[in-house]
Amino acid sequence: MDTKLLKGKCALVTGAYRNLGSITAETLARNGADVVINGTGSAASKDDRAKVLENIRLHDVKAMAVEADLGSSEAVRGLCGKALDAMGRIDIVVNNAGPFNMDPYVDLDEEVWDMVMNVNLKAVYLTAKWLAPGMRKSGWGRIVNMSAGSAYVRNHNVYTLAKKGVETITESLALELGPEITVNAIAPGQIEESLPHIHEFDPTFGERYTAHAPLRRLVTRSEIANIIALICSPAFDTMTGMTIRMDGGAEIPRF
């Protein structure tokens, strides 16, 4: 995508200081959108945040960062308010932030349950609550939620529950917010660049996953970011309430 299909729009991308979120923010900027990135204020994230802002501004668009812990309802409200105050409008929301956990339910700390569910799922409801009214008033909006291949298995436990919930709320919001706003989700399978992290849990996962996928490969962050940008473009004006699975076919049911 080389054209400025999103020129004049402003996007908020959560969890965007690194990894998929940062690539998504940069891709939206490349397509002409002003971008607000969100992350947490750890010391290690400061350099990441500065680099993403620099990369966004290379595309001659506006950029700003708002630090907020999306596990807190008040922090989500503050994030939305600061983004609106600074940019004047938010047309696109990419709910990318989503911590992973696969602890067995009987061993799972309640605090971890709250964190995984709040950031992955509750934040989707809250960003819509605070930002969708402005989109409807302007007559145009896009919400893209991040599900995961984990939504289709049952041994990733609370993360599975949260990501399956993301797909359900995506459909519900699509019904509520049309015709002005489309609401869709992406469900990536195992992401190539994130494989080393997963291998900390399961050293053979990548090999087994790739062998199970008809395309015999993993999806990349840039491929996912490009689809997110396309969903926000006029090419997807008539698609809402859908979850696009990007997993090389690995989650196709089979016996």
Secondary structure, DSSP 8 states (H G I E B T S, - for coil): --S-TTTT-EEEESS-SSHHHHHHHHHHHHTT-EEEEEE---TTHHHHHHHHHHHHHTTS--EEEEE--TTSHHHHHHHHHHHHHHHS---EEEE---------GGG--HHHHHHHHIIIIIHHHHHHHHHHHHHHHHT-EEEEEE--GGGG-SSSHHHHHHHHHHHHHHHHHHHHHTTTEEEEEEEE-SBGGGHHHHHTT-TTHHHHHHHHSTT-S-B-HHHHHHHHHHHTSGGGTT--S-EEEESTTTTS---
